[in-house]
């Protein structure tokens, strides 16, 4: 499968698209954040562009 064919989602904190990773293969439907940084900032709200 080509990288361009992998599924994508929009991060709920930074609102940028991110692509499926192998480490998320068993839990892809529950993945909401693109990184640990965004997961840590989820309580601070959206648009943390600083």
ModelCIF file with pLDDT and N, C-alpha, C, O atoms, coordinates in Angstrom:
data_MODEL
#
_entry.id   MODEL 
#
_entity.id                         1 
_entity.type                       polymer 
_entity.pdbx_number_of_molecules   1 
#
_entity_poly.entity_id                      1 
_entity_poly.type                           'polypeptide(L)' 
_entity_poly.nstd_linkage                   no 
_entity_poly.nstd_monomer                   no 
_entity_poly.pdbx_seq_one_letter_code       
;(UNK)(UNK)(UNK)(UNK)(UNK)(UNK)(UNK)(UNK)(UNK)(UNK)(UNK)(UNK)(UNK)(UNK)(UNK)(UNK)
(UNK)(UNK)(UNK)(UNK)(UNK)(UNK)(UNK)(UNK)(UNK)(UNK)(UNK)(UNK)(UNK)(UNK)(UNK)(UNK)
(UNK)(UNK)(UNK)(UNK)(UNK)(UNK)(UNK)(UNK)(UNK)(UNK)(UNK)(UNK)(UNK)(UNK)(UNK)(UNK)
(UNK)(UNK)
;
_entity_poly.pdbx_seq_one_letter_code_can   XXXXXXXXXXXXXXXXXXXXXXXXXXXXXXXXXXXXXXXXXXXXXXXXXX 
_entity_poly.pdbx_strand_id                 A 
#
loop_
_entity_poly_seq.entity_id 
_entity_poly_seq.num 
_entity_poly_seq.mon_id 
_entity_poly_seq.hetero 
1 1  UNK n 
1 2  UNK n 
1 3  UNK n 
1 4  UNK n 
1 5  UNK n 
1 6  UNK n 
1 7  UNK n 
1 8  UNK n 
1 9  UNK n 
1 10 UNK n 
1 11 UNK n 
1 12 UNK n 
1 13 UNK n 
1 14 UNK n 
1 15 UNK n 
1 16 UNK n 
1 17 UNK n 
1 18 UNK n 
1 19 UNK n 
1 20 UNK n 
1 21 UNK n 
1 22 UNK n 
1 23 UNK n 
1 24 UNK n 
1 25 UNK n 
1 26 UNK n 
1 27 UNK n 
1 28 UNK n 
1 29 UNK n 
1 30 UNK n 
1 31 UNK n 
1 32 UNK n 
1 33 UNK n 
1 34 UNK n 
1 35 UNK n 
1 36 UNK n 
1 37 UNK n 
1 38 UNK n 
1 39 UNK n 
1 40 UNK n 
1 41 UNK n 
1 42 UNK n 
1 43 UNK n 
1 44 UNK n 
1 45 UNK n 
1 46 UNK n 
1 47 UNK n 
1 48 UNK n 
1 49 UNK n 
1 50 UNK n 
#
_struct_asym.id          A 
_struct_asym.entity_id   1 
#
loop_
_ma_qa_metric.id 
_ma_qa_metric.mode 
_ma_qa_metric.name 
_ma_qa_metric.software_group_id 
_ma_qa_metric.type 
1 global pLDDT . pLDDT 
2 local  pLDDT . pLDDT 
#
_ma_qa_metric_global.metric_id      1 
_ma_qa_metric_global.metric_value   88.20 
_ma_qa_metric_global.model_id       1 
_ma_qa_metric_global.ordinal_id     1 
#
loop_
_ma_qa_metric_local.label_asym_id 
_ma_qa_metric_local.label_comp_id 
_ma_qa_metric_local.label_seq_id 
_ma_qa_metric_local.metric_id 
_ma_qa_metric_local.metric_value 
_ma_qa_metric_local.model_id 
_ma_qa_metric_local.ordinal_id 
A UNK 1  2 79.00 1 1  
A UNK 2  2 87.00 1 2  
A UNK 3  2 84.00 1 3  
A UNK 4  2 87.00 1 4  
A UNK 5  2 92.00 1 5  
A UNK 6  2 94.00 1 6  
A UNK 7  2 95.00 1 7  
A UNK 8  2 96.00 1 8  
A UNK 9  2 97.00 1 9  
A UNK 10 2 97.00 1 10 
A UNK 11 2 96.00 1 11 
A UNK 12 2 94.00 1 12 
A UNK 13 2 95.00 1 13 
A UNK 14 2 95.00 1 14 
A UNK 15 2 95.00 1 15 
A UNK 16 2 96.00 1 16 
A UNK 17 2 96.00 1 17 
A UNK 18 2 96.00 1 18 
A UNK 19 2 96.00 1 19 
A UNK 20 2 96.00 1 20 
A UNK 21 2 94.00 1 21 
A UNK 22 2 94.00 1 22 
A UNK 23 2 93.00 1 23 
A UNK 24 2 93.00 1 24 
A UNK 25 2 93.00 1 25 
A UNK 26 2 95.00 1 26 
A UNK 27 2 95.00 1 27 
A UNK 28 2 96.00 1 28 
A UNK 29 2 95.00 1 29 
A UNK 30 2 96.00 1 30 
A UNK 31 2 96.00 1 31 
A UNK 32 2 96.00 1 32 
A UNK 33 2 96.00 1 33 
A UNK 34 2 96.00 1 34 
A UNK 35 2 95.00 1 35 
A UNK 36 2 94.00 1 36 
A UNK 37 2 95.00 1 37 
A UNK 38 2 95.00 1 38 
A UNK 39 2 94.00 1 39 
A UNK 40 2 94.00 1 40 
A UNK 41 2 92.00 1 41 
A UNK 42 2 86.00 1 42 
A UNK 43 2 81.00 1 43 
A UNK 44 2 71.00 1 44 
A UNK 45 2 59.00 1 45 
A UNK 46 2 54.00 1 46 
A UNK 47 2 55.00 1 47 
A UNK 48 2 51.00 1 48 
A UNK 49 2 53.00 1 49 
A UNK 50 2 50.00 1 50 
#
loop_
_atom_site.group_PDB 
_atom_site.id 
_atom_site.type_symbol 
_atom_site.label_atom_id 
_atom_site.label_alt_id 
_atom_site.label_comp_id 
_atom_site.label_asym_id 
_atom_site.label_entity_id 
_atom_site.label_seq_id 
_atom_site.pdbx_PDB_ins_code 
_atom_site.Cartn_x 
_atom_site.Cartn_y 
_atom_site.Cartn_z 
_atom_site.occupancy 
_atom_site.B_iso_or_equiv 
_atom_site.pdbx_formal_charge 
_atom_site.auth_seq_id 
_atom_site.auth_comp_id 
_atom_site.auth_asym_id 
_atom_site.auth_atom_id 
_atom_site.pdbx_PDB_model_num 
ATOM 1   N N  . UNK A 1 1  ? 0.849   -1.187 0.000  1.00 79.00 ? 1  UNK A N  1 
ATOM 2   C CA . UNK A 1 1  ? 0.000   0.000  0.000  1.00 79.00 ? 1  UNK A CA 1 
ATOM 3   C C  . UNK A 1 1  ? 0.888   1.242  0.000  1.00 79.00 ? 1  UNK A C  1 
ATOM 4   O O  . UNK A 1 1  ? 1.858   1.322  0.754  1.00 79.00 ? 1  UNK A O  1 
ATOM 5   N N  . UNK A 1 2  ? 0.552   2.192  -0.840 1.00 87.00 ? 2  UNK A N  1 
ATOM 6   C CA . UNK A 1 2  ? 1.310   3.440  -0.911 1.00 87.00 ? 2  UNK A CA 1 
ATOM 7   C C  . UNK A 1 2  ? 0.941   4.349  0.257  1.00 87.00 ? 2  UNK A C  1 
ATOM 8   O O  . UNK A 1 2  ? -0.166  4.280  0.791  1.00 87.00 ? 2  UNK A O  1 
ATOM 9   N N  . UNK A 1 3  ? 1.887   5.199  0.641  1.00 84.00 ? 3  UNK A N  1 
ATOM 10  C CA . UNK A 1 3  ? 1.630   6.125  1.750  1.00 84.00 ? 3  UNK A CA 1 
ATOM 11  C C  . UNK A 1 3  ? 0.452   7.041  1.456  1.00 84.00 ? 3  UNK A C  1 
ATOM 12  O O  . UNK A 1 3  ? -0.304  7.403  2.358  1.00 84.00 ? 3  UNK A O  1 
ATOM 13  N N  . UNK A 1 4  ? 0.299   7.415  0.189  1.00 87.00 ? 4  UNK A N  1 
ATOM 14  C CA . UNK A 1 4  ? -0.799  8.310  -0.173 1.00 87.00 ? 4  UNK A CA 1 
ATOM 15  C C  . UNK A 1 4  ? -2.166  7.640  -0.038 1.00 87.00 ? 4  UNK A C  1 
ATOM 16  O O  . UNK A 1 4  ? -3.191  8.321  -0.012 1.00 87.00 ? 4  UNK A O  1 
ATOM 17  N N  . UNK A 1 5  ? -2.183  6.317  0.049  1.00 92.00 ? 5  UNK A N  1 
ATOM 18  C CA . UNK A 1 5  ? -3.439  5.575  0.175  1.00 92.00 ? 5  UNK A CA 1 
ATOM 19  C C  . UNK A 1 5  ? -3.823  5.284  1.615  1.00 92.00 ? 5  UNK A C  1 
ATOM 20  O O  . UNK A 1 5  ? -4.900  4.744  1.868  1.00 92.00 ? 5  UNK A O  1 
ATOM 21  N N  . UNK A 1 6  ? -2.956  5.634  2.569  1.00 94.00 ? 6  UNK A N  1 
ATOM 22  C CA . UNK A 1 6  ? -3.246  5.372  3.975  1.00 94.00 ? 6  UNK A CA 1 
ATOM 23  C C  . UNK A 1 6  ? -4.356  6.304  4.470  1.00 94.00 ? 6  UNK A C  1 
ATOM 24  O O  . UNK A 1 6  ? -4.478  7.427  3.982  1.00 94.00 ? 6  UNK A O  1 
ATOM 25  N N  . UNK A 1 7  ? -5.159  5.856  5.425  1.00 95.00 ? 7  UNK A N  1 
ATOM 26  C CA . UNK A 1 7  ? -6.230  6.701  5.935  1.00 95.00 ? 7  UNK A CA 1 
ATOM 27  C C  . UNK A 1 7  ? -5.680  7.885  6.736  1.00 95.00 ? 7  UNK A C  1 
ATOM 28  O O  . UNK A 1 7  ? -4.602  7.803  7.325  1.00 95.00 ? 7  UNK A O  1 
ATOM 29  N N  . UNK A 1 8  ? -6.426  8.969  6.746  1.00 96.00 ? 8  UNK A N  1 
ATOM 30  C CA . UNK A 1 8  ? -6.023  10.159 7.488  1.00 96.00 ? 8  UNK A CA 1 
ATOM 31  C C  . UNK A 1 8  ? -7.163  10.616 8.391  1.00 96.00 ? 8  UNK A C  1 
ATOM 32  O O  . UNK A 1 8  ? -8.326  10.278 8.172  1.00 96.00 ? 8  UNK A O  1 
ATOM 33  N N  . UNK A 1 9  ? -6.805  11.380 9.397  1.00 97.00 ? 9  UNK A N  1 
ATOM 34  C CA . UNK A 1 9  ? -7.771  12.022 10.284 1.00 97.00 ? 9  UNK A CA 1 
ATOM 35  C C  . UNK A 1 9  ? -7.308  13.436 10.542 1.00 97.00 ? 9  UNK A C  1 
ATOM 36  O O  . UNK A 1 9  ? -6.178  13.792 10.208 1.00 97.00 ? 9  UNK A O  1 
ATOM 37  N N  . UNK A 1 10 ? -8.175  14.253 11.138 1.00 97.00 ? 10 UNK A N  1 
ATOM 38  C CA . UNK A 1 10 ? -7.836  15.613 11.521 1.00 97.00 ? 10 UNK A CA 1 
ATOM 39  C C  . UNK A 1 10 ? -7.653  15.632 13.037 1.00 97.00 ? 10 UNK A C  1 
ATOM 40  O O  . UNK A 1 10 ? -8.533  15.182 13.771 1.00 97.00 ? 10 UNK A O  1 
ATOM 41  N N  . UNK A 1 11 ? -6.525  16.145 13.509 1.00 96.00 ? 11 UNK A N  1 
ATOM 42  C CA . UNK A 1 11 ? -6.239  16.234 14.940 1.00 96.00 ? 11 UNK A CA 1 
ATOM 43  C C  . UNK A 1 11 ? -7.243  17.181 15.599 1.00 96.00 ? 11 UNK A C  1 
ATOM 44  O O  . UNK A 1 11 ? -7.528  18.255 15.070 1.00 96.00 ? 11 UNK A O  1 
ATOM 45  N N  . UNK A 1 12 ? -7.774  16.784 16.744 1.00 94.00 ? 12 UNK A N  1 
ATOM 46  C CA . UNK A 1 12 ? -8.793  17.587 17.418 1.00 94.00 ? 12 UNK A CA 1 
ATOM 47  C C  . UNK A 1 12 ? -8.216  18.828 18.099 1.00 94.00 ? 12 UNK A C  1 
ATOM 48  O O  . UNK A 1 12 ? -8.971  19.738 18.441 1.00 94.00 ? 12 UNK A O  1 
ATOM 49  N N  . UNK A 1 13 ? -6.903  18.888 18.303 1.00 95.00 ? 13 UNK A N  1 
ATOM 50  C CA . UNK A 1 13 ? -6.285  20.043 18.957 1.00 95.00 ? 13 UNK A CA 1 
ATOM 51  C C  . UNK A 1 13 ? -5.706  21.006 17.918 1.00 95.00 ? 13 UNK A C  1 
ATOM 52  O O  . UNK A 1 13 ? -6.089  22.175 17.887 1.00 95.00 ? 13 UNK A O  1 
ATOM 53  N N  . UNK A 1 14 ? -4.796  20.536 17.074 1.00 95.00 ? 14 UNK A N  1 
ATOM 54  C CA . UNK A 1 14 ? -4.137  21.430 16.114 1.00 95.00 ? 14 UNK A CA 1 
ATOM 55  C C  . UNK A 1 14 ? -4.882  21.512 14.784 1.00 95.00 ? 14 UNK A C  1 
ATOM 56  O O  . UNK A 1 14 ? -4.563  22.360 13.951 1.00 95.00 ? 14 UNK A O  1 
ATOM 57  N N  . UNK A 1 15 ? -5.862  20.649 14.578 1.00 95.00 ? 15 UNK A N  1 
ATOM 58  C CA . UNK A 1 15 ? -6.700  20.624 13.379 1.00 95.00 ? 15 UNK A CA 1 
ATOM 59  C C  . UNK A 1 15 ? -5.909  20.435 12.092 1.00 95.00 ? 15 UNK A C  1 
ATOM 60  O O  . UNK A 1 15 ? -6.318  20.914 11.035 1.00 95.00 ? 15 UNK A O  1 
ATOM 61  N N  . UNK A 1 16 ? -4.778  19.738 12.175 1.00 96.00 ? 16 UNK A N  1 
ATOM 62  C CA . UNK A 1 16 ? -3.993  19.395 10.997 1.00 96.00 ? 16 UNK A CA 1 
ATOM 63  C C  . UNK A 1 16 ? -4.206  17.917 10.692 1.00 96.00 ? 16 UNK A C  1 
ATOM 64  O O  . UNK A 1 16 ? -4.454  17.123 11.599 1.00 96.00 ? 16 UNK A O  1 
ATOM 65  N N  . UNK A 1 17 ? -4.111  17.550 9.424  1.00 96.00 ? 17 UNK A N  1 
ATOM 66  C CA . UNK A 1 17 ? -4.298  16.130 9.070  1.00 96.00 ? 17 UNK A CA 1 
ATOM 67  C C  . UNK A 1 17 ? -3.090  15.298 9.488  1.00 96.00 ? 17 UNK A C  1 
ATOM 68  O O  . UNK A 1 17 ? -1.952  15.766 9.438  1.00 96.00 ? 17 UNK A O  1 
ATOM 69  N N  . UNK A 1 18 ? -3.350  14.064 9.898  1.00 96.00 ? 18 UNK A N  1 
ATOM 70  C CA . UNK A 1 18 ? -2.276  13.121 10.176 1.00 96.00 ? 18 UNK A CA 1 
ATOM 71  C C  . UNK A 1 18 ? -2.646  11.771 9.580  1.00 96.00 ? 18 UNK A C  1 
ATOM 72  O O  . UNK A 1 18 ? -3.818  11.453 9.383  1.00 96.00 ? 18 UNK A O  1 
ATOM 73  N N  . UNK A 1 19 ? -1.621  10.997 9.302  1.00 96.00 ? 19 UNK A N  1 
ATOM 74  C CA . UNK A 1 19 ? -1.782  9.741  8.580  1.00 96.00 ? 19 UNK A CA 1 
ATOM 75  C C  . UNK A 1 19 ? -1.626  8.553  9.511  1.00 96.00 ? 19 UNK A C  1 
ATOM 76  O O  . UNK A 1 19 ? -0.919  8.617  10.516 1.00 96.00 ? 19 UNK A O  1 
ATOM 77  N N  . UNK A 1 20 ? -2.289  7.488  9.164  1.00 96.00 ? 20 UNK A N  1 
ATOM 78  C CA . UNK A 1 20 ? -2.221  6.230  9.891  1.00 96.00 ? 20 UNK A CA 1 
ATOM 79  C C  . UNK A 1 20 ? -0.773  5.802  10.089 1.00 96.00 ? 20 UNK A C  1 
ATOM 80  O O  . UNK A 1 20 ? 0.054   5.934  9.187  1.00 96.00 ? 20 UNK A O  1 
ATOM 81  N N  . UNK A 1 21 ? -0.478  5.287  11.285 1.00 94.00 ? 21 UNK A N  1 
ATOM 82  C CA . UNK A 1 21 ? 0.840   4.723  11.577 1.00 94.00 ? 21 UNK A CA 1 
ATOM 83  C C  . UNK A 1 21 ? 0.664   3.300  12.067 1.00 94.00 ? 21 UNK A C  1 
ATOM 84  O O  . UNK A 1 21 ? -0.360  2.942  12.648 1.00 94.00 ? 21 UNK A O  1 
ATOM 85  N N  . UNK A 1 22 ? 1.681   2.503  11.821 1.00 94.00 ? 22 UNK A N  1 
ATOM 86  C CA . UNK A 1 22 ? 1.589   1.090  12.194 1.00 94.00 ? 22 UNK A CA 1 
ATOM 87  C C  . UNK A 1 22 ? 1.325   0.913  13.680 1.00 94.00 ? 22 UNK A C  1 
ATOM 88  O O  . UNK A 1 22 ? 0.604   -0.006 14.067 1.00 94.00 ? 22 UNK A O  1 
ATOM 89  N N  . UNK A 1 23 ? 1.893   1.772  14.525 1.00 93.00 ? 23 UNK A N  1 
ATOM 90  C CA . UNK A 1 23 ? 1.688   1.632  15.971 1.00 93.00 ? 23 UNK A CA 1 
ATOM 91  C C  . UNK A 1 23 ? 0.224   1.849  16.368 1.00 93.00 ? 23 UNK A C  1 
ATOM 92  O O  . UNK A 1 23 ? -0.172  1.489  17.477 1.00 93.00 ? 23 UNK A O  1 
ATOM 93  N N  . UNK A 1 24 ? -0.581  2.432  15.477 1.00 93.00 ? 24 UNK A N  1 
ATOM 94  C CA . UNK A 1 24 ? -2.008  2.658  15.762 1.00 93.00 ? 24 UNK A CA 1 
ATOM 95  C C  . UNK A 1 24 ? -2.901  1.619  15.097 1.00 93.00 ? 24 UNK A C  1 
ATOM 96  O O  . UNK A 1 24 ? -4.123  1.770  15.110 1.00 93.00 ? 24 UNK A O  1 
ATOM 97  N N  . UNK A 1 25 ? -2.323  0.562  14.511 1.00 93.00 ? 25 UNK A N  1 
ATOM 98  C CA . UNK A 1 25 ? -3.116  -0.366 13.704 1.00 93.00 ? 25 UNK A CA 1 
ATOM 99  C C  . UNK A 1 25 ? -4.238  -1.047 14.480 1.00 93.00 ? 25 UNK A C  1 
ATOM 100 O O  . UNK A 1 25 ? -5.288  -1.325 13.902 1.00 93.00 ? 25 UNK A O  1 
ATOM 101 N N  . UNK A 1 26 ? -4.053  -1.325 15.763 1.00 95.00 ? 26 UNK A N  1 
ATOM 102 C CA . UNK A 1 26 ? -5.106  -2.002 16.529 1.00 95.00 ? 26 UNK A CA 1 
ATOM 103 C C  . UNK A 1 26 ? -6.115  -1.034 17.126 1.00 95.00 ? 26 UNK A C  1 
ATOM 104 O O  . UNK A 1 26 ? -7.198  -1.451 17.536 1.00 95.00 ? 26 UNK A O  1 
ATOM 105 N N  . UNK A 1 27 ? -5.773  0.273  17.182 1.00 95.00 ? 27 UNK A N  1 
ATOM 106 C CA . UNK A 1 27 ? -6.614  1.228  17.883 1.00 95.00 ? 27 UNK A CA 1 
ATOM 107 C C  . UNK A 1 27 ? -6.909  2.477  17.045 1.00 95.00 ? 27 UNK A C  1 
ATOM 108 O O  . UNK A 1 27 ? -7.204  3.534  17.604 1.00 95.00 ? 27 UNK A O  1 
ATOM 109 N N  . UNK A 1 28 ? -6.835  2.371  15.728 1.00 96.00 ? 28 UNK A N  1 
ATOM 110 C CA . UNK A 1 28 ? -6.987  3.528  14.836 1.00 96.00 ? 28 UNK A CA 1 
ATOM 111 C C  . UNK A 1 28 ? -8.310  4.258  15.043 1.00 96.00 ? 28 UNK A C  1 
ATOM 112 O O  . UNK A 1 28 ? -8.353  5.486  14.965 1.00 96.00 ? 28 UNK A O  1 
ATOM 113 N N  . UNK A 1 29 ? -9.383  3.526  15.303 1.00 95.00 ? 29 UNK A N  1 
ATOM 114 C CA . UNK A 1 29 ? -10.692 4.182  15.440 1.00 95.00 ? 29 UNK A CA 1 
ATOM 115 C C  . UNK A 1 29 ? -10.766 5.047  16.717 1.00 95.00 ? 29 UNK A C  1 
ATOM 116 O O  . UNK A 1 29 ? -11.647 5.901  16.818 1.00 95.00 ? 29 UNK A O  1 
ATOM 117 N N  . UNK A 1 30 ? -9.872  4.846  17.676 1.00 96.00 ? 30 UNK A N  1 
ATOM 118 C CA . UNK A 1 30 ? -9.865  5.663  18.895 1.00 96.00 ? 30 UNK A CA 1 
ATOM 119 C C  . UNK A 1 30 ? -8.807  6.766  18.889 1.00 96.00 ? 30 UNK A C  1 
ATOM 120 O O  . UNK A 1 30 ? -8.762  7.573  19.818 1.00 96.00 ? 30 UNK A O  1 
ATOM 121 N N  . UNK A 1 31 ? -7.958  6.819  17.864 1.00 96.00 ? 31 UNK A N  1 
ATOM 122 C CA . UNK A 1 31 ? -6.915  7.832  17.792 1.00 96.00 ? 31 UNK A CA 1 
ATOM 123 C C  . UNK A 1 31 ? -7.540  9.184  17.470 1.00 96.00 ? 31 UNK A C  1 
ATOM 124 O O  . UNK A 1 31 ? -8.252  9.320  16.476 1.00 96.00 ? 31 UNK A O  1 
ATOM 125 N N  . UNK A 1 32 ? -7.273  10.189 18.315 1.00 96.00 ? 32 UNK A N  1 
ATOM 126 C CA . UNK A 1 32 ? -7.862  11.516 18.124 1.00 96.00 ? 32 UNK A CA 1 
ATOM 127 C C  . UNK A 1 32 ? -6.807  12.609 17.933 1.00 96.00 ? 32 UNK A C  1 
ATOM 128 O O  . UNK A 1 32 ? -7.101  13.671 17.386 1.00 96.00 ? 32 UNK A O  1 
ATOM 129 N N  . UNK A 1 33 ? -5.576  12.343 18.386 1.00 96.00 ? 33 UNK A N  1 
ATOM 130 C CA . UNK A 1 33 ? -4.535  13.366 18.381 1.00 96.00 ? 33 UNK A CA 1 
ATOM 131 C C  . UNK A 1 33 ? -3.342  12.902 17.567 1.00 96.00 ? 33 UNK A C  1 
ATOM 132 O O  . UNK A 1 33 ? -3.030  11.711 17.537 1.00 96.00 ? 33 UNK A O  1 
ATOM 133 N N  . UNK A 1 34 ? -2.671  13.841 16.903 1.00 96.00 ? 34 UNK A N  1 
ATOM 134 C CA . UNK A 1 34 ? -1.565  13.494 16.023 1.00 96.00 ? 34 UNK A CA 1 
ATOM 135 C C  . UNK A 1 34 ? -0.283  13.203 16.781 1.00 96.00 ? 34 UNK A C  1 
ATOM 136 O O  . UNK A 1 34 ? 0.599   12.529 16.250 1.00 96.00 ? 34 UNK A O  1 
ATOM 137 N N  . UNK A 1 35 ? -0.154  13.694 18.011 1.00 95.00 ? 35 UNK A N  1 
ATOM 138 C CA . UNK A 1 35 ? 1.096   13.529 18.753 1.00 95.00 ? 35 UNK A CA 1 
ATOM 139 C C  . UNK A 1 35 ? 0.831   13.536 20.252 1.00 95.00 ? 35 UNK A C  1 
ATOM 140 O O  . UNK A 1 35 ? -0.267  13.855 20.708 1.00 95.00 ? 35 UNK A O  1 
ATOM 141 N N  . UNK A 1 36 ? 1.864   13.178 21.004 1.00 94.00 ? 36 UNK A N  1 
ATOM 142 C CA . UNK A 1 36 ? 1.743   13.237 22.461 1.00 94.00 ? 36 UNK A CA 1 
ATOM 143 C C  . UNK A 1 36 ? 1.588   14.684 22.907 1.00 94.00 ? 36 UNK A C  1 
ATOM 144 O O  . UNK A 1 36 ? 0.915   14.965 23.899 1.00 94.00 ? 36 UNK A O  1 
ATOM 145 N N  . UNK A 1 37 ? 2.206   15.595 22.178 1.00 95.00 ? 37 UNK A N  1 
ATOM 146 C CA . UNK A 1 37 ? 2.090   17.022 22.504 1.00 95.00 ? 37 UNK A CA 1 
ATOM 147 C C  . UNK A 1 37 ? 0.635   17.489 22.414 1.00 95.00 ? 37 UNK A C  1 
ATOM 148 O O  . UNK A 1 37 ? 0.147   18.178 23.310 1.00 95.00 ? 37 UNK A O  1 
ATOM 149 N N  . UNK A 1 38 ? -0.047  17.119 21.351 1.00 95.00 ? 38 UNK A N  1 
ATOM 150 C CA . UNK A 1 38 ? -1.452  17.504 21.191 1.00 95.00 ? 38 UNK A CA 1 
ATOM 151 C C  . UNK A 1 38 ? -2.321  16.791 22.228 1.00 95.00 ? 38 UNK A C  1 
ATOM 152 O O  . UNK A 1 38 ? -3.269  17.385 22.740 1.00 95.00 ? 38 UNK A O  1 
ATOM 153 N N  . UNK A 1 39 ? -2.019  15.544 22.543 1.00 94.00 ? 39 UNK A N  1 
ATOM 154 C CA . UNK A 1 39 ? -2.783  14.826 23.568 1.00 94.00 ? 39 UNK A CA 1 
ATOM 155 C C  . UNK A 1 39 ? -2.617  15.516 24.918 1.00 94.00 ? 39 UNK A C  1 
ATOM 156 O O  . UNK A 1 39 ? -3.563  15.577 25.704 1.00 94.00 ? 39 UNK A O  1 
ATOM 157 N N  . UNK A 1 40 ? -1.420  16.036 25.193 1.00 94.00 ? 40 UNK A N  1 
ATOM 158 C CA . UNK A 1 40 ? -1.183  16.753 26.438 1.00 94.00 ? 40 UNK A CA 1 
ATOM 159 C C  . UNK A 1 40 ? -1.858  18.101 26.476 1.00 94.00 ? 40 UNK A C  1 
ATOM 160 O O  . UNK A 1 40 ? -2.201  18.595 27.550 1.00 94.00 ? 40 UNK A O  1 
ATOM 161 N N  . UNK A 1 41 ? -2.057  18.709 25.307 1.00 92.00 ? 41 UNK A N  1 
ATOM 162 C CA . UNK A 1 41 ? -2.693  20.027 25.231 1.00 92.00 ? 41 UNK A CA 1 
ATOM 163 C C  . UNK A 1 41 ? -4.203  19.959 25.064 1.00 92.00 ? 41 UNK A C  1 
ATOM 164 O O  . UNK A 1 41 ? -4.840  20.994 24.868 1.00 92.00 ? 41 UNK A O  1 
ATOM 165 N N  . UNK A 1 42 ? -4.785  18.786 25.136 1.00 86.00 ? 42 UNK A N  1 
ATOM 166 C CA . UNK A 1 42 ? -6.227  18.649 24.878 1.00 86.00 ? 42 UNK A CA 1 
ATOM 167 C C  . UNK A 1 42 ? -7.069  19.392 25.909 1.00 86.00 ? 42 UNK A C  1 
ATOM 168 O O  . UNK A 1 42 ? -8.174  19.830 25.590 1.00 86.00 ? 42 UNK A O  1 
ATOM 169 N N  . UNK A 1 43 ? -6.585  19.542 27.118 1.00 81.00 ? 43 UNK A N  1 
ATOM 170 C CA . UNK A 1 43 ? -7.333  20.246 28.158 1.00 81.00 ? 43 UNK A CA 1 
ATOM 171 C C  . UNK A 1 43 ? -7.254  21.762 27.972 1.00 81.00 ? 43 UNK A C  1 
ATOM 172 O O  . UNK A 1 43 ? -8.126  22.488 28.450 1.00 81.00 ? 43 UNK A O  1 
ATOM 173 N N  . UNK A 1 44 ? -6.221  22.246 27.285 1.00 71.00 ? 44 UNK A N  1 
ATOM 174 C CA . UNK A 1 44 ? -6.021  23.686 27.110 1.00 71.00 ? 44 UNK A CA 1 
ATOM 175 C C  . UNK A 1 44 ? -6.856  24.248 25.982 1.00 71.00 ? 44 UNK A C  1 
ATOM 176 O O  . UNK A 1 44 ? -6.921  25.464 25.804 1.00 71.00 ? 44 UNK A O  1 
ATOM 177 N N  . UNK A 1 45 ? -7.491  23.384 25.222 1.00 59.00 ? 45 UNK A N  1 
ATOM 178 C CA . UNK A 1 45 ? -8.360  23.845 24.147 1.00 59.00 ? 45 UNK A CA 1 
ATOM 179 C C  . UNK A 1 45 ? -7.716  23.757 22.794 1.00 59.00 ? 45 UNK A C  1 
ATOM 180 O O  . UNK A 1 45 ? -6.596  23.268 22.647 1.00 59.00 ? 45 UNK A O  1 
ATOM 181 N N  . UNK A 1 46 ? -8.435  24.236 21.810 1.00 54.00 ? 46 UNK A N  1 
ATOM 182 C CA . UNK A 1 46 ? -7.986  24.180 20.429 1.00 54.00 ? 46 UNK A CA 1 
ATOM 183 C C  . UNK A 1 46 ? -7.095  25.354 20.090 1.00 54.00 ? 46 UNK A C  1 
ATOM 184 O O  . UNK A 1 46 ? -6.992  26.321 20.844 1.00 54.00 ? 46 UNK A O  1 
ATOM 185 N N  . UNK A 1 47 ? -6.444  25.247 18.921 1.00 55.00 ? 47 UNK A N  1 
ATOM 186 C CA . UNK A 1 47 ? -5.617  26.299 18.335 1.00 55.00 ? 47 UNK A CA 1 
ATOM 187 C C  . UNK A 1 47 ? -4.436  26.666 19.213 1.00 55.00 ? 47 UNK A C  1 
ATOM 188 O O  . UNK A 1 47 ? -4.280  27.832 19.575 1.00 55.00 ? 47 UNK A O  1 
ATOM 189 N N  . UNK A 1 48 ? -3.616  25.715 19.558 1.00 51.00 ? 48 UNK A N  1 
ATOM 190 C CA . UNK A 1 48 ? -2.376  25.964 20.291 1.00 51.00 ? 48 UNK A CA 1 
ATOM 191 C C  . UNK A 1 48 ? -1.237  26.105 19.300 1.00 51.00 ? 48 UNK A C  1 
ATOM 192 O O  . UNK A 1 48 ? -0.369  25.235 19.228 1.00 51.00 ? 48 UNK A O  1 
ATOM 193 N N  . UNK A 1 49 ? -1.227  27.168 18.549 1.00 53.00 ? 49 UNK A N  1 
ATOM 194 C CA . UNK A 1 49 ? -0.228  27.379 17.504 1.00 53.00 ? 49 UNK A CA 1 
ATOM 195 C C  . UNK A 1 49 ? 1.020   28.075 18.007 1.00 53.00 ? 49 UNK A C  1 
ATOM 196 O O  . UNK A 1 49 ? 1.814   28.539 17.188 1.00 53.00 ? 49 UNK A O  1 
ATOM 197 N N  . UNK A 1 50 ? 1.227   28.170 19.254 1.00 50.00 ? 50 UNK A N  1 
ATOM 198 C CA . UNK A 1 50 ? 2.383   28.895 19.790 1.00 50.00 ? 50 UNK A CA 1 
ATOM 199 C C  . UNK A 1 50 ? 3.636   28.079 19.738 1.00 50.00 ? 50 UNK A C  1 
ATOM 200 O O  . UNK A 1 50 ? 4.696   28.547 20.152 1.00 50.00 ? 50 UNK A O  1 
#
